Amino acid sequence: MAGPVAELRAFLRASLLDPVDQARTEAPGVLLRRRWVAGATLLAGAVTLGWALRIPPGDPLFYPATLGLAAVWAVGAVLAGPLHLGRAHTRAGTRTSRSVVQSLALGLLLLGVFLAGAVVVAGIPALRDPVQGLLDHARYGSLALVAVITAVNGIAEELYFRGALFDALPRRGAVLATTLVYGLSTVPTLIPLLVFAALVLGTVVGLQRRVTGGVLGPIVTHLTWSLGMLFLLPYTLDVWS
């Protein structure tokens, strides 16, 4: 029986490193359309995000603003061209699957790493306080509604960043490029840890996208991580209180 380290290595190799054979060809006109629509969507998303970030916690306008941002990402992704669910190798490597359970496990692993890091951050006010300010939207509003919006935005972001934008870029640099663009999209929040989180999450789901050839795995991982952070991060940040 393989040990835990070997099991973890096999899991990470299947979920992040070994691509499934899924060659697709598209007409040049389709690729050009993807690039134009992806670029226009990125511009519209940046403008909408800038507006949403200026809304103070507790303002009811925050909800339609963030749903509007999700709509921008999702509509742009659909208009850019076909989206694919993708498949991944199982841990044993003998077959492929839709990567739901695998992505759920990956999201939980990522969540555990971030929550462990948050214990350290909780003792550093300069890092903790900006994150607490972001979480105020959940504290001063409806947590259930914020959770729904978080899920909707997570799905929409993956449809665009790991769907439309990823397919619009050259394969060799798509993981790096989409990760950097995704990270840059969080810079206007002026929250360093959020930018860092976006870069780490973007790298993980970008590698998933490269491996699976679709958006299902990244969506499941993103939702597991983001909803877990929404519900558990406030308690973690209060650990030194």
Buried (B, 14 or more C-beta within 10 A) or exposed (E): EEEEEEEEBBBBBBBBEEEBEEEEEEEEEBBEBBBEBBBBBBEBBBEBBEEBBEBEBEEEEBBEBBBBBBBBBBBBBBBBBEBBBBBBBBBEEEEBBBBBEBBBBBBBBBBEEBBEBBEEBBEEEEBBEBBBBBBBBBEEBEEEBBBEBBBBBBBBBBBBBBBBBBBBBEEEEBBEBBBBBBBBBBEBBEBBBBBBBBBBBBBBBBBBBBBBBBBBBBBBBBBBBBBBBBEBBBEBBEEEE
